[in-house]
Amino acid sequence: MHRRALLVAAALLAAGCQHAGPVYRPVPLAGAGFPPDAATATAQLAGLTVEWGRNWQTYKREEFGRYWSDETDAVGGRNGCDTRDDVLRRDLSELREGDRNPCVVVSGVLHDPYTGKELPYTYRRASQIQTDHVVALGAAWRAGAYAWTPQRRLEYANDLDVLLAVDKQTNQDKGSRTADKWRPPRQAYWCEYGRRYTGIKARYRLSVTPPEKLALQELLAACPQ
């Protein structure tokens, strides 16, 4: 009888462990073919609608959701992890993940693409790392996202291909500026920035302004021929 009770207790404990915490499901942390190569990005840029931004005065951050969400079909969605954790897991080197929860990034180092700085990260400590929307939410709103459904905007805000872990101060300096008004201080990243930016615009069928298109052409011209 004692042995049977132990077996039952062990079975119940095992069942409970199966449901404790988030259920992590490995998924790709980047879309296939993203970012596009320079030739593809140049062709995509040529196909974008060119027009001036609209409805800038109606933009509100909460239109894209108040918090990170895993409940989208965007790249990295529905894997049981917080979007920001996915970005850190993808972008940090010397990565150490949680033993009980592989979603949690315990520590790592970011080689910031915008500045070239090396920024350490430790879980639950103040960090100089922020998550940047390469095409900022405000810029996406003006380029057509104002007409999207709330779910589509939530998907955009949590699409890992739209996001990068970057230096906090540089991200704040960028704000919602478009490519004609801001580019990474580190010139060596201009090519990839242009490729990512254009790829995002093409995926979501966002328009570009005339100066923005010219700036993207200049960024893509920095790519090796």
C-alpha positions, 0 to 999 in steps of 0.5 A: 500500500505504501509503495502504491501511494508513492507511485501515485504521488510520483505520477501526480508530481510528474503531471504537475511539472508538465504544466508548470511554467510556460511551454517553450516551442522552438521556432525560427527567430528570423523569417526565411530570406530575411533580411533580403540581399541588396539586389532583392531589397533594391527591387523591393524598394522600386516597387513600394508606393511613394507618398507622403505620410498620413494621419500622423496626428492620430498615432498612439503607441497603444494602437500597436498593443500595450505590451509584448505579445506572443499571441501572433502569427508573426516571426517568433510568435506562439512559442511560449516566450515573451517577444523581448526575450526572443530578441535577446536570445537571438541577438546576444552572444555568450548567452546563458538561458534559464535552467527551468525556463529556457525563455529567460535570458540570464546573461549575455553580451550585445554587440550593438549593430548601431554603434559597435559598443559591447553591452553586457546584459544580466537578468533583472539588472539595469541595462543599456539595451533596448528593443528597437522597431527598425521601422518605428511604430510611429513611422509605420502608422504614417506609412499605412498602419493607421488603416490596419486591424488591431491584430495586424498592428500587434503582429507588426509590433512583435515581429522579430524581423522588425526588431533589434536589440540595440544601445538604449541611448541610440534608440532614444535618439532615433525615436520614430525618425525615418531613414531620411532623418536618421541612420546608424552612427556606425557606417559599417551597418548602413547596408544591413540597415537599409536591407532590413528597413526596406524588407520590412516596408515590403513585407507590410506594404508600407509606403515611403516618402520621396526623401525616405526612398532616396535615403534608402537608395543611398543606404543600399548603395553602401552594400558591396557590389 
